[in-house]
Amino acid sequence: MLKRDKERVAPDFGEIRAFLGEGTQFKGVLSFAGAVRVDGQLEGEIIGEDVLIIGEPAQVKADIEVGTLVVSGLVQGNITAKQRVELLGTGRVAGTIRTPCFVVAEGAVFNGSCEMAGDEAGKVVRLPPREEGQQAAERE
């Protein structure tokens, strides 16, 4: 049986170095190192080497370039993530996503295109139909 999002244990991204709280508005370029969380409104450009967390109440209109992105709010813009993009159940993204690992939870909305490249680029692993069905049954 699959665990629901509310039952999941949040990954430890380390200390949050900056926080844009709900009700806060920011326009411009946000550049950072470490983990940053946005719960407010942000418009412009976001550049960071590490983790960006877009919280559920957030509304972001920006081009984003980060290491890892976790979205449970609204993002409009192009995203480039060196490690991973995770779209949680309440997350909504409109734009192009470029990342080697893209995870979309049930209930999330993604409108746009996705380009995946990395060490395993070009390799597609497909289970034979019998195994695919068997694994799906085991997940239910």
C-alpha positions, 0 to 999 in steps of 0.5 A: 500500500502506498503512503499518502503525502500527509504520512510521508516524512519530509526530507531533511534539507538542512537549515532554512537560511531564508524564508519569504513568509505568507503575505510577503511580496518580493520582486527581483532576483533572489540568489542564495546558497543553502535551503530557502523556503517561499510561502509568499508571492515572488516575481522575477528570477531565482538562482541557487545552488541548493534547495528551494521549497515553494510552500502551499500558499506560495505564488511564484512567477519566475524563472528558477535555476536551483539544485533541488526544487520542491513545489506544493504551491503555484509556479509559473515559469521555466525551471532548471534543477541540477538534481531533482524537481518534486511536485507535491500533491497540492503543487501546480507548475506551468512552464518548462522543467529541465532536470534529471529526476522529476517526481509528480505526486497524485493530485499535482498539476503540471502544464508544460514540457519536461526535458530530462537529461543526466548520467542515464540520459537516453536509457529507457528501462521498460518492464515486460507487460506481465511484470508491470501489471504485477508491480502495479497490483503490489502497490495497491 
